[in-house]
Amino acid sequence: MFQAAFSYQSEPSAGIDLGPGVAAERVARPANGARFDLEIQSFATEAGLSGWFEYDAALFDGPSVARLARAFESLVWGLVADPSRPIDRQPLMSASERDRVIALAGGPRVAWPAAGLIPELLDAAAAARPDEPALRDGERLLDHAGLAALRHRLARLLGERGLGRGSVVAVALERSLELVVSLQAVMAAGAAYLPVDLDAPAERLRDVLADADLLISTADVAHRLGDGESLAACPEWLWDRDGAEIDGFDSAAPDVEILPDDLAYVIYTSGSTGRPKGVANTHRGLRNRLLWMQDAYPIGPGDRIAQKTPYTFDVSVWEFFWPTLAGASLVMLPPGDHRDPAAVARLVRDAAITTMHFVPSMLRLHLAQGEAAQATALRRVICSGEALPRELVQQFHAVFPGERVALENLYGPTEAAIDVTAWPCRAGEDGPVPIGRPIANTSVHVLDAHREPVPLGVVGELYLGGDNVAAGYVGRPDLTAERFVPDPFEPGGRLYRTGDLGRLVDDGGPVAVVEYLGRADRQVKLRGLRVELGEIEAVLVTHPTVAGAVVSARTFGTGDVRLVGYVQPAPGAEVDGAELGSHLRRYVPDYMVPGIWMSVAGFPLSANGKCDESKLPQPDVTPTQRTVVAPRDDLERLITGVWAETLGIEQVGVDDAFFDLGGHSLLLIQVRERLGELLGRELSMVELFQHPTPAALAAHLRGTSTNSAATAGRGRADQRLRARSGQRRADLRRTQHRQEG
């Protein structure tokens, strides 16, 4: 019924009188097994409070329990110091431990030796390697000197039109040479570029373009966007109509002063209210991000980087600027080919790509291509955009054995200059894939609802600080103030509140490892208990048969809320709900295990690439892979009918166990009440637990509970009770350990 216990009592030996000169002393004896997952036994003595922690070694290790003991001690001292303070504001860490957690949340402080912001760094690379290849778009090639000349001419044209610092220039182009030149030129002019989604609905496009001072496009694309009418309230500059104008401008870099906090680019993301919001990122953040990347994954002449990410997603920013900054070459994927795994695999092989990016779902499709393993020049794949399953990491290293190709897992929202954490994915590792350590000059704090640091290993919301934090949302001061808050750990700094859940793990390094656990806004209440759906998903994807998972809380006809596990099986695997339930129970409480499982080929995605849960198939509440034995008399028919009505399913067999059909304790109460009405007698919850099938319950009610059906029912009940209280400890030896206090 419960798996955590706290006991408080007086020291038993204090009241034992053994005569003059003889004293009784309590001696802690090792036991053969822990009674609960976690138990605190405490004793009041004349000297104060003493006791120990008793725990299941299959669920906790010594350092974890030691941290719990320190947290408990901090809590007790806080209660004594200020008993009027609300319990959720009491400290769980000492001052020194709190300082240590804050220190572990910060990435290394680095003063980059390279001078200037991104436009100057691009020019320095062009001056150093003018003749090296810089850009390939089909048959069109540019060296670094040629690319610099084009961006300078267009930047000067923009400056002549009054566009510079504080201006926003929208760009609506297919993937092409002109797209790269346009983005780099806007930044060289001191303005911020705003990429336009060519597939967005007209109303959304109008909202986006309302913030622009100029639209760079082509006649064809502009016509297509507005269905023949211009959607822009600003002037248009079209490459196929006006492109010749740049020939009259000097190819030297424009003399433009750009400051670190000036805007570099604006990317729109969907908003919870349905209104898109424009995230404004600064030169400071972009410079830090790109220089960190060049330091962590150095590239140069001879490297070829694939440009395949749609430019409305912030991953594309490093694809457009990092290769040029480093003197490498950018290879453009033809428009639309990013959706074709075979075309991507051919480009990687034939163009001798050395570094490229995939979101995990696309990486899975890429690895399934025969050409993937033929990419002999490939040295590094960078993953970000969604959670990376461990099974996919293993598949990657099977395709690229010997770690000849590195796999890096990066994390970062649009509101923080592309990425803020990084993790190298090695072969042979197990468990959930971390999102990594904070990169240079950034911090990733895990805070509670009061924006206080939580102890190591404890789940909280991720707050991002440091150079990469965006300026805010364009024209949305209210939303900016809500999501970008003062940094209490860095005077004058700001934190971005991500809405993501995670925890810090101390692995002995100078910077903590961050584990991502899903979204805070997918928190649900289930029978009064708080459930983070992302936590369940994070455990599910560690199972070798699971390629992807989404857990959803669904309301059924009876008004009850149940968890549904949507699972995309790994290649060659099948969804086994019983096996996945057993796997989950090793890590989460029983109430967090879905009662219904659905196998899906893939997940419907929203415009921003996230799973659209509203489009997932309706769950089938009828359990599969079972033989339904029909009721044999009126009593069994009555019981199965009540179960079917309560559970919202069509058919219940006499040998079906209530909890195996997706039932839970609150529904069992409804069954008890309904059966009591129909039978004219009260049933206890103990009776229902002990006789979990209609056949067993009917036999019990007939007064024949000693027969085989009832005996089998009790056996299943005992098994169910053991499962509910400790199934996640199956096959693991229970050992008692004590943390003396």
Rosetta blueprint (number, residue, H / E / L):
1 M L
2 F L
3 Q L
4 A E
5 A E
6 F E
7 S E
8 Y E
9 Q E
10 S E
11 E L
12 P H
13 S H
14 A H
15 G H
16 I L
17 D L
18 L L
19 G L
20 P L
21 G L
22 V L
23 A L
24 A L
25 E L
26 R L
27 V L
28 A L
29 R L
30 P L
31 A L
32 N L
33 G L
34 A L
35 R L
36 F L
37 D L
38 L E
39 E E
40 I E
41 Q E
42 S E
43 F E
44 A E
45 T E
46 E L
47 A L
48 G E
49 L E
50 S E
51 G E
52 W E
53 F E
54 E E
55 Y E
56 D E
57 A L
58 A L
59 L L
60 F L
61 D L
62 G H
63 P H
64 S H
65 V H
66 A H
67 R H
68 L H
69 A H
70 R H
71 A H
72 F H
73 E H
74 S H
75 L H
76 V H
77 W H
78 G H
79 L H
80 V H
81 A H
82 D L
83 P L
84 S L
85 R L
86 P L
87 I H
88 D H
89 R H
90 Q L
91 P L
92 L L
93 M L
94 S L
95 A H
96 S H
97 E H
98 R H
99 D H
100 R H
101 V H
102 I H
103 A H
104 L H
105 A L
106 G E
107 G L
108 P L
109 R L
110 V L
111 A L
112 W L
113 P L
114 A L
115 A L
116 G L
117 L L
118 I H
119 P H
120 E H
121 L H
122 L H
123 D H
124 A H
125 A H
126 A H
127 A H
128 A H
129 R L
130 P L
131 D L
132 E L
133 P E
134 A E
135 L E
136 R E
137 D E
138 G L
139 E L
140 R E
141 L E
142 L E
143 D E
144 H H
145 A H
146 G H
147 L H
148 A H
149 A H
150 L H
151 R H
152 H H
153 R H
154 L H
155 A H
156 R H
157 L H
158 L H
159 G H
160 E H
161 R L
162 G L
163 L L
164 G L
165 R L
166 G L
167 S L
168 V E
169 V E
170 A E
171 V E
172 A L
173 L L
174 E L
175 R L
176 S L
177 L H
178 E H
179 L H
180 V H
181 V H
182 S H
183 L H
184 Q H
185 A H
186 V H
187 M H
188 A H
189 A L
190 G L
191 A L
192 A E
193 Y E
194 L E
195 P E
196 V L
197 D L
198 L L
199 D L
200 A L
201 P L
202 A H
203 E H
204 R H
205 L H
206 R H
207 D H
208 V H
209 L H
210 A L
211 D L
212 A L
213 D L
214 L E
215 L E
216 I E
217 S E
218 T L
219 A H
220 D H
221 V H
222 A H
223 H H
224 R H
225 L H
226 G L
227 D L
228 G L
229 E L
230 S L
231 L L
232 A L
233 A L
234 C L
235 P L
236 E E
237 W E
238 L E
239 W H
240 D H
241 R H
242 D H
243 G H
244 A H
245 E H
246 I H
247 D H
248 G H
249 F L
250 D L
251 S L
252 A L
253 A L
254 P L
255 D L
256 V L
257 E L
258 I L
259 L L
260 P L
261 D L
262 D L
263 L E
264 A E
265 Y E
266 V E
267 I E
268 Y E
269 T E
270 S L
271 G L
272 S L
273 T L
274 G L
275 R L
276 P L
277 K E
278 G E
279 V E
280 A E
281 N E
282 T E
283 H H
284 R H
285 G H
286 L H
287 R H
288 N H
289 R H
290 L H
291 L H
292 W H
293 M H
294 Q H
295 D H
296 A H
297 Y L
298 P L
299 I L
300 G L
301 P L
302 G L
303 D L
304 R E
305 I E
306 A E
307 Q E
308 K L
309 T L
310 P L
311 Y L
312 T L
313 F L
314 D L
315 V H
316 S H
317 V H
318 W H
319 E H
320 F H
321 F H
322 W H
323 P H
324 T H
325 L H
326 A H
327 G L
328 A L
329 S E
330 L E
331 V E
332 M E
333 L L
334 P L
335 P L
336 G L
337 D H
338 H H
339 R H
340 D L
341 P H
342 A H
343 A H
344 V H
345 A H
346 R H
347 L H
348 V H
349 R H
350 D H
351 A L
352 A L
353 I L
354 T L
355 T E
356 M E
357 H E
358 F E
359 V L
360 P H
361 S H
362 M H
363 L H
364 R H
365 L H
366 H H
367 L H
368 A L
369 Q L
370 G L
371 E L
372 A H
373 A H
374 Q H
375 A L
376 T L
377 A L
378 L L
379 R L
380 R E
381 V E
382 I E
383 C E
384 S L
385 G L
386 E L
387 A L
388 L L
389 P L
390 R H
391 E H
392 L H
393 V H
394 Q H
395 Q H
396 F H
397 H H
398 A H
399 V H
400 F L
401 P H
402 G H
403 E H
404 R L
405 V L
406 A E
407 L E
408 E E
409 N E
410 L E
411 Y E
412 G L
413 P L
414 T H
415 E H
416 A H
417 A L
418 I L
419 D L
420 V L
421 T E
422 A E
423 W E
424 P E
425 C L
426 R L
427 A L
428 G L
429 E L
430 D L
431 G L
432 P L
433 V L
434 P L
435 I L
436 G E
437 R E
438 P E
439 I L
440 A L
441 N L
442 T E
443 S E
444 V E
445 H E
446 V E
447 L E
448 D L
449 A L
450 H L
451 R L
452 E L
453 P E
454 V L
455 P L
456 L L
457 G L
458 V L
459 V L
460 G E
461 E E
462 L E
463 Y E
464 L E
465 G E
466 G E
467 D L
468 N L
469 V L
470 A L
471 A L
472 G E
473 Y E
474 V L
475 G L
476 R L
477 P H
478 D H
479 L H
480 T H
481 A H
482 E H
483 R H
484 F E
485 V E
486 P E
487 D L
488 P L
489 F L
490 E L
491 P L
492 G L
493 G L
494 R E
495 L E
496 Y E
497 R E
498 T E
499 G E
500 D E
501 L E
502 G E
503 R E
504 L E
505 V E
506 D L
507 D L
508 G L
509 G L
510 P L
511 V L
512 A L
513 V E
514 V E
515 E E
516 Y E
517 L E
518 G E
519 R E
520 A H
521 D H
522 R H
523 Q E
524 V E
525 K E
526 L E
527 R L
528 G L
529 L E
530 R E
531 V E
532 E E
533 L H
534 G H
535 E H
536 I H
537 E H
538 A H
539 V H
540 L H
541 V L
542 T L
543 H L
544 P L
545 T L
546 V E
547 A E
548 G E
549 A E
550 V E
551 V E
552 S E
553 A E
554 R E
555 T E
556 F L
557 G L
558 T L
559 G L
560 D L
561 V E
562 R E
563 L E
564 V E
565 G E
566 Y E
567 V E
568 Q E
569 P E
570 A L
571 P L
572 G L
573 A L
574 E L
575 V L
576 D L
577 G H
578 A H
579 E H
580 L H
581 G H
582 S H
583 H H
584 L H
585 R H
586 R L
587 Y L
588 V L
589 P L
590 D H
591 Y H
592 M H
593 V L
594 P L
595 G L
596 I E
597 W E
598 M E
599 S E
600 V L
601 A L
602 G L
603 F L
604 P L
605 L E
606 S L
607 A L
608 N L
609 G L
610 K L
611 C E
612 D L
613 E H
614 S H
615 K H
616 L L
617 P L
618 Q L
619 P L
620 D L
621 V L
622 T L
623 P L
624 T L
625 Q L
626 R L
627 T L
628 V L
629 V L
630 A L
631 P L
632 R L
633 D L
634 D H
635 L H
636 E H
637 R H
638 L H
639 I H
640 T H
641 G H
642 V H
643 W H
644 A H
645 E H
646 T H
647 L H
648 G L
649 I L
650 E L
651 Q L
652 V L
653 G L
654 V L
655 D L
656 D L
657 A L
658 F L
659 F H
660 D H
661 L H
662 G L
663 G L
664 H L
665 S H
666 L H
667 L H
668 L H
669 I H
670 Q H
671 V H
672 R H
673 E H
674 R H
675 L H
676 G H
677 E H
678 L H
679 L H
680 G L
681 R L
682 E L
683 L L
684 S L
685 M H
686 V H
687 E H
688 L H
689 F H
690 Q H
691 H L
692 P L
693 T L
694 P H
695 A H
696 A H
697 L H
698 A H
699 A H
700 H H
701 L H
702 R L
703 G L
704 T L
705 S L
706 T L
707 N L
708 S H
709 A H
710 A H
711 T H
712 A H
713 G H
714 R H
715 G H
716 R H
717 A H
718 D H
719 Q H
720 R H
721 L H
722 R H
723 A H
724 R H
725 S H
726 G H
727 Q H
728 R H
729 R H
730 A L
731 D L
732 L L
733 R L
734 R L
735 T L
736 Q E
737 H E
738 R E
739 Q E
740 E E
741 G L
